[in-house]
Amino acid sequence: MKEWGPFLAIVVALVALDQWTKAWALAELTPGMPGREILGVPITLHFNTGGLWGMGQGGGARWFFVAATVVAMALLTRFYHHLPTAGFPLRRLAIPMITAGAIGNGIDRLRWDRGVIDFIGPVDLGFMHWPIFNVADAAISTFTLLLAVSLLVYPPEKESKTGGEGEGSAEPGETSSTPSA
């Protein structure tokens, strides 16, 4: 039987952190006004009615992204459910982090039509300004990249050839629990 405790603990913790930081931003910042800096990072309240970097803004975007969130959550939980019971620690962390990020932003979309609450940034990278984002966005972006790396290094075909466990199922730096012959 799949152990869902760690998955649920990660999801609940990250959604709580995301919602707490967004509540703080709403209470402390004014939209359209210059924000403040915390540890050298600009903090500016912004509402994003679109998706990644404001793409897809418009009248029906809200409900499109709500539906996309539900589909993503279903696919992610199915993917997690089909992971072998051992190995793949990066996937075991990435999948609930991405799921939690989707839930955090989904809550904002369901709550009101103002959009997702973003407040970290914009960050001047010297050659561009990184758009304003939030905790959920950071989890989605970071862990989607790490999940992609995990899938490239150990694609599902390798898993099925090895039975999903043992040699070939461990991610880089992890040793297999299956003894060698």
N, C-alpha and C positions, 0 to 999 in steps of 0.2 A: 504494500500500500504506500502511496506517495505521501511523504511527510510535508504537510502544508504549513506547519508552524513557523518555520523561518521565513517563508514567502510572505505570510500574513503579517508577521512582525515587521519586516522591512517595509511593506506597503503602508501599514498603519503609521509607523514612525515617520516616514517621509511625507505622507499626506498631512500629518499633524504639523510637521515643521513647515511645510509649504503654506498651509492655511494660516498658521501663526504669523509667519513673516509677512504674508499679504495683509492680514488684519493690522499688523503694526504699520505697514506702509500706508494703508488707508487712514489710520488714525493720526499719523505723524507728518504726512506729506500732502501737498496740494497739487493736483494735476496742472500741468502747464507752467508751473513755477519752478525756478531753479531749485534743485534739491540740495543735499548736503553730501559730505564725503565721510565714509567710514572705512578706516584702514586704507586710505588712498583711493578707494573705489567710489565713484559718484553714485548717488542714490537719487533717482528721479521717478516720480509716479507717472505711469503711462498705462493706458488701456489699449490692448491689442485685440481688435475684432477679427483679425485674420489668423493665419497659421504662422509657420516658421518665418521669422523676419518680416512679419506683417503681410505675407503673401496671401492672396485669396480673400481680401476684405470685400465686404458687400452685404447686401440684404440677406441672402440665403446662406451666407458663410457660417453663421452661428450654428445652424442646424446640420449643415454638412459636417462641421467639425465635431459636433456631438455624436452624430452617427459614426463618423470615422473613429472616434474614441471608443465607442462600444465595440466596434469590429476589432480594433487593435487589442483591446483588453481580452476579447474572446480568443484571438489568435495567440496572444502571449501566454495566457493561462493554459491553453492547449499545448503549446510548445513546452512549457514548464512541466506539465503533466506527463509528457512523453520523454522527458529527460531520463537517462538511466539513473538508478538509485544511488550510484556512486560516480564520482568524477565530475568534471566540468564545473569547478567552483566559480569561474568567471560568469558562466551562463546562469548559474544559480543565484548570483548577485545581480547581474544585469537585467534579467527578465522582470523581477519584482520592482527594481528601481525604475525601469521604463514604464511599467504598469502604474506605479504610484504617481509618476509625473503626469501620465495621461489622466489619471483620476483627479489630481490636483487642478489641472487646467480645465478639465471637464466640469468640475464643481463651479468654477467661475462662469463658464458658458451657460450652465443651467440656471445659475443664480440671477443673472441679469443680462441685458443686451449690450452693456457697456464694453464687454470683452474681458479678456484675461488680464489680471492685474500683473503688470511688470514693473520693476522698480530698481533693478541692479544695472547701472550704466547710465548713459552710453560710455563705453570704455574706449579711450583714444589709443589705438595701436600704432600710431605714427603714420601708417599708410591708409588707415580707414578707421571709422568709429564703429566698434562692435555694438550692435543694437541692444536696447534695453531688454532685460530678461528677468526671470524669477527662478526660484529653487527648483520648481518642476521642470522648467525648460533646461536647466543645467543637468538634471538627472537624465532627462530624455536624450539630450545631445551627447553627453559623455558616455552613457552606458549603451546607447545604440552603436556608437563607434566601437566600443570594446566588444560588444556582442558580434559585430561584423568581423572584427579581427579574429575572435574565437572561431567563428564559422568558416573563415578563410583558412585558418591554420588547421582546424580539425573539422572538415565538412561532414555533413550527415552521412555521406557515402562511406567514409572511414568508420563511422560509428556502427553502421549496419554490417559491415564486413567483419567487425570484431565482436559482434553481438552486443555492442553498446557499452561494454565494460572491459576492463583489463587494458592490455596494451593498445594504444591508439585512442583511448578515451580520455586520457589525462591531458590537461592543458599544459602549456610550457611551464616548467618548474615544478610540476606535480608528478609524483611517482605513482605507478599503478599498484593497486593492492593485490593483483593477481600474481601468484608466484610464477617464475619462469620455469619452463620444462627442461 
